[in-house]
Amino acid sequence: MDTQNEKPRWKLNGFDIILIAVVLVAAAAVLFIWRSSGQSSAASVSTRTVSYTIELQKMVGETAYEIKTGDTIVDSAKKYVMGTVESVTVAPATDPKIDLTTGDTVNSEIPGVLTALIELSCDCSETDSAITAASGYVVRIGSEVQAAGPGYAGTGYIVAIEREGEAL
């Protein structure tokens, strides 16, 4: 009567040992492949100084003149360091308008609004698919930027990238 109420106990047999051995070998193979692929991709990453230009558009008032060489620019959305200001060019902002008499598109100046072209430099890691700043910021032509520095901020786009004398 006591044997009927007891739960059967699991006993290790030959089949269980073979199954455990196969699982351990498979896990070791996956780990080996994962580590070797990680080393090869790390070897293809090169680090170099990249200069790129951002255009901050429609900056109101005199804020564009607050941008100074040596300032650190930060992406105000994701808080990544974008780079250090190498040079700044400030110009009046323009807006394309259609000339009704000729039908041509002409740029007309917007009073009281400025555009700043800022050349930044930063150390970036470069792969086949992306240029990434040390902070994690991805540098790509045409990407929208939300940049902030000490006392100023603006939105615009990345308009040019130069990698050690190689313009893109």
Disulfide bonds with the S-S distance in Angstrom:
none
